[in-house]
Amino acid sequence: MNDKDQSSGIRKPGSSLDISETEMRELASQVTTLVTEYFAGVSTRPVFPETSGGKTIGEIGVTLPVEGEPLDRLLHDCRVIIENSRQNGHPRFFGYVASPATPPGAYADLIASTLNTNLTSWRSGPAATEIERTVINWLASLIGYSNETHSAHGLLTSGGSMANLTALLIAHRAKADSEVGATGLWNSSVPMTIYASDQIHMSIPKAADILGLGRAQVRVVDSDDRFRMNVPLLRETLTNDLRNGMKPFCVVASGGTVNTGAVDPLEEIAAVAKEFDLWFHIDGAYGALAALDEKKRSLFRGIDLADSVSLDPHKWLYVPIDSGCLLFRDEARARAAFSFEGADYIKVHEQTEDEAFAFWNYGPELSRRFRALKIWLTLRYYGVRRISQSISEDNALAAYLGEQVEAAPDFELLASPELSICCFRYVPPGLQPKLRTGNGGDAAIDTQLDQLNTSIMNVVQRGGRAYLSSATIRGKFALRACITNFRTTRADIDLTLEIIREAALGLE
Ligand SMILES: Cc1ncc(COP(=O)(O)O)c(C=O)c1O
């Protein structure tokens, strides 16, 4: 390249990554064909693929290409990746609280990546910031956290774990001695403690660890026979801990536990939080969106009394992963925890409040994806009525599964579905009389049933026709079905029970 070329800004041939419009159309057409085939055929694929460790890479290779490769080859390899993937969108995928993505949500992600907005602040993404703030308001009103008199604020996160971590930092800064925010130090000889039930998700003790408090600072309160926090015990534990020189600062209630879907008594816990001057956080990552089901709404009475609530549109709003959300009432508290004045590169020069808005003042991330678009597009495409209906159907299907299990002599219900999770176990004919009469020693029978049901789960998972995970319910191994899937029908539930029976027979 001569000097003239350099000064005129001409690049070396082939160094630009732009592609021609014809190539772009070809890429778009092939990719949308793949996506359409995928969505149209997801129910007919194995839930878990016939794969083994290293098979995917064995098929597509690991060579780092020096030169670009043909599109056909790349799409072929993408198909190999799809074939070797577990299909969360399959109607008999009951493994985890993970909803299938919808086509509008998936395409919204494509648009967001095309725009590639870095959603740090209004200045970085004016439109995206306004959409995210709109989505936050929508989510808060959907779950009953905000109304005409109660406004809510918040931000989207990668998921529930990040939302919980963010909430606990805000809570800690709000309730710690005033100098903590400035110095980052607190008097660690006074242990600051968090309260949660024995059913709490692991992201809470993890967050306590990350915050430097330590996992042991999460004081575990036993749950009642419906797996909900025992509130008199919470009060007793707080009273004792205060007497022993601890500094309780936060109580975390579950708005749908990961094990059984139990919703803690939110109103009662809010009263205790008020009495003991605690930050009241609700982990609704899995369950808060169940408030969209009219029949479940009363379980969430008191949600509007929380200082903060986590919820995951990627768990139960059928939005692609990463779609978590933290809502909080007091914007100033969140700002006090996260705002940072010392860096020129984040100075905001805009004059109006809207234009000066920056997400970095409310959470740990600076660079952020335009996550709101997929939530916004999903809600606008389907409308709240249709989404609510699907969530209600998920709950009704879990109830149906519970009924089928209770009616069958060879199954035992271990936790009645509160929302859309059902925990049960298979009991072979030989063990049924013993279980009923208590003859033969309960512990010995439970050990046998634990082993049998663990094997059943493994066989079912690898068989590819249905996928269940497990939970430990009062010491017993349970098959756990989480139904957050708009494709599941009653026939899928019936078939899954048959698949479990077949797996059990095969193990005899
Ligand atoms: C109750 C609850 N809280 C938090 C989480 C963590 O959410 P995420 O996986 O989005 O980080 C989960 C995940 O299953 C959950 O069920």
The ligand as a Gaussian input file, in Angstrom:
#p B3LYP/6-31G(d) Opt

LIG

0 1
 C      -35.520000     -20.218000      43.131000
 C      -34.340000     -19.957000      42.245000
 N      -33.510000     -18.938000      42.514000
 C      -32.439000     -18.653000      41.759000
 C      -32.132000     -19.432000      40.666000
 C      -30.927000     -19.100000      39.824000
 O      -31.325000     -18.577000      38.600000
 P      -30.345000     -18.560000      37.329000
 O      -30.152000     -19.990000      36.949000
 O      -31.109000     -17.782000      36.321000
 O      -29.089000     -17.913000      37.746000
 C      -32.938000     -20.529000      40.358000
 C      -32.607000     -21.423000      39.239000
 O      -33.183000     -22.457000      39.027000
 C      -34.082000     -20.794000      41.154000
 O      -34.927000     -21.804000      40.876000

